[in-house]
Amino acid sequence: MPRIPGFKSETQRERFFEGAKPYVRGGPLARICGAKLRTGGVCTQLALAGEKRCLRHGGPDAARRYRERQKAGLENGSVTPEEWARAEARRARNALMWAWRKDPRLPGRTIDLGPDEAAFAAAAAELGVDVDGLYPAVADWLRWRWRRHQKDRPDAARWRKAVREELPRQRAAADEAVAWADLGITDRRTKAARAARAALRAGDVERAQAAVDALRAASSTAMGADLRRGREAHGGPLTPLPARPWTPRPASDGWKRRLPDRQKAPKPQPMPPRPVGRPRRVPDRPDELAALGEVLRAAGPQVRAMYEAVSRNEDRVKFLRDLADYVNAPDDAGAQRRWLWWVQALR
Ligand SMILES: [Zn+2]
C-alpha cells in the first residue's frame, strides 16, 4: 500500500479499512455519482473528491479541476509519475479523438503498433488499401481493427469485413467531415451549415461553398467571427503526446480477448401466441374452482395429462376455464378457438 501514508500500526491499518468498508464502491454509504444513464439506471461510480459526479459525468470543469488536483498530487508525491503520464496520455487521446471528429486530417495517432506497423501496412495493401493514403483518423481506426482481428484474436474473415465493408463507411464519414472543415463550419446546426447540407449531400462542394459564402456575406459579423474562430481552432497545434506505445503482451490463457466467445444460452422454446382478449379480472371463487375441478375429472386422462403439463398456477386456472367454456358450449367459436390453442400448445 504505497499510497496510504502514515499508519501507526498494522492494527490501525486494518481498522481503518474495516471502517472504510461502507464508503467504498458498492457500500451502503458510498458517495456515488448518480447521473442518469441511457440504460435507465444511475451511474454507480464513486463521485470525484470534492465533486458531485464521477470523472465521466462531471463535465469539462470537473475534469479540469481533477487534472489540477492530480498535478498537485504529482508535485507532493501522492500521484506517481506513471499515473500522471497515463492520465495525460488518456487526456491527449480524448482530445485527439474530439479534434478528429471535426477534421480527420489532423496528424496524430492513438495506437502505436511498433514493429508490427509493416505487417499492418502489408495486410492492408493485400486488400488493396494504401495506409499512407488514408486520413490519419481513418488509418488510426484501421490500426485498431487490425490489432483486434489479426493480433488479439486472429479472425481473417472479420478483418476482411472490416476492410471491405466498414472502411468505406469510415472513409465516407471522414470525407464528409473534411468537406465541412473546408467550408469552415464547426457547428452543423448553424444557418450556414443548413444551407450547405443539401448541396454537400449531393456531392456538390462548390454549390455548398457558394451557399456558405452568400450567407457569410449577408449575415452579421457575429457569424463571421464564429467561422473565424472555427478556423483558428483547426489551425492550432495539436497535443503531440501519443497514447502509450503498444507492447505485445505475452500470450496467456487468462487474456480475455484470446479466449473464444462464450457460448450463448439456448433460447427457450417460445409458446405459440395466445388468443387476443382481455384477461379475466374476477377473483377465483372457491365454488367456481370446485366446478372447474369437476370438469377436469370428467374430461378423462388425456386432458388431465395436458393439465399436468401446464406449469404456472394461473395458467392452470386459465386452462380449466377454457376447458369448461368448451365443454359447456362446444359450438361457441371463441371457446373452440381458446381450447384449440391449448391443444396445440400442449401437444
Ligand atoms: Zn458517473
Boltz pocket constraint, residues with backbone or C-beta under 6 A from the ligand:
constraints:
  - pocket:
      binder: B
      contacts: [[A, 33], [A, 34], [A, 35], [A, 43], [A, 44], [A, 45], [A, 53], [A, 54], [A, 55], [A, 56], [A, 57]]
      max_distance: 6.0
